[in-house]
């Protein structure tokens, strides 16, 4: 029997969920479905109390790969800025969890796919900053479809090809100053950064939501297949 590689989907903290009396740790069904259809076993990682972050790298070694999904805005204090009027961070504990996860996966060289807010958190962990509210350019970024093109010769292009394709976009923030050890590997037609690769660690990040169109888009489906493939060949740390 083939064993599916365990993929940690970093849980989102929710103050209220239908059917539960208390706050919850949840994951988008579309993300879990995309991981499962690609051959992985999606498992939601609970952040827990703040003290649980101290043991996070050890907890993550139980997994073969990680998805850091989308969510609300990061508090701009994490990258040394005051909030823009349109910036809306909503959970300090979620910020701490996502940033800690990304620091850990960089140290562990754990195969990772970071999505939307996950890409932004990766850039912040690497010392970069964010444009807190994108100017209107004629390219829709919030609840819209638009084209992206992977940089020829990039790892991303080896996964999705280097021809333009449509993606599902839902964000109003984006990379401003690029973090260290990161390379831009895709842009929107207006120049907005749409994908990053880490130059040393096994981390690929996209600004769009590949789970939205994974059932129909071969490029989005390939991103999850690539993560599971990377996870399936990962060697356990000594």
Residue, then its C-alpha position, 0 to 999 in steps of 0.5 A: x500500500x502506498x503511504x501518502x506523505x503527510x502535509x501540514x496545512x497550517x490552521x486558521x484561528x476562527x472565533x466562531x464556526x457553525x456547529x461548534x460552541x467554541x473557537x476553532x482551528x480550521x482549514x479551507x476544504x479546497x486546500x485540503x482537497x487539492x492536497x489530497x487529490x495530488x496524493x498527499x494526506x492533509x493534516x491541520x496543524x493547530x497553533x495552540x497556546x503561545x508556548x507551543x511555538x517553542x517546540x514548533x520545529x520539532x513538531x513540523x519534523x513529523x510532516x513531509x511538507x507544509x502548506x501555509x494558506x491565505x488569510x487576513x492581513x499581517x500586522x505591519x508592526x512585523x515589518x516595521x510599519x504603521x498600519x494603512x487605513x485599509x490594513x485589517x489584521x485580525x489575530x495576533x496569535x495567527x501572525x505569530x504562528x505563521x511567521x514561526x512556521x515559515x522560520x522553521x521550514x526555512x531552517x528545516x528545509x521542509x518542502x513548502x507551498x505558501x499561498x497569498x498571505x503565506x507568500x507575504x509572511x515569507x517575505x516578511x520573515x526574510x526581512x522584506x516589506x509589504x505594500x499595504x494597499x495596492x494602487x489601482x492599475x487596471x489589473x484586478x487583484x481583489x476577487x478577480x481573475x488575471x494572467x500571470x507568467x512564470x519566469x523562464x528557467x525558474x523552478x516555478x516554470x518547470x512546474x507550471x510552464x512559461x506560458x501565461x495562464x489565468x489565476x484566482x486572485x484575492x489580495x489587496x497587499x503585495x510584496x514591496x521590498x523583497x526579502x533576502x534569499x528570495x527571487x521573484x519568479x512571476x508577475x502580473x501584467x501590472x508588475x505586481x509580484x505573483x510568485x517567489x522562490x527561496x534560493x536555498x530552502x525548498x519553499x515556493x510561494x504564490x500570491x494567488x489562490x491555486x486551490x480555487x481553480x485546482x479542479x480545472x487549471x492544470x497549472x494550479x493542480x501542478x503546484x499541489x502535485x509538485x509539493x506532494x512530489x517534493x514531500x515524497x522524496x524528502x529525506x528525514x533529518x539526521 
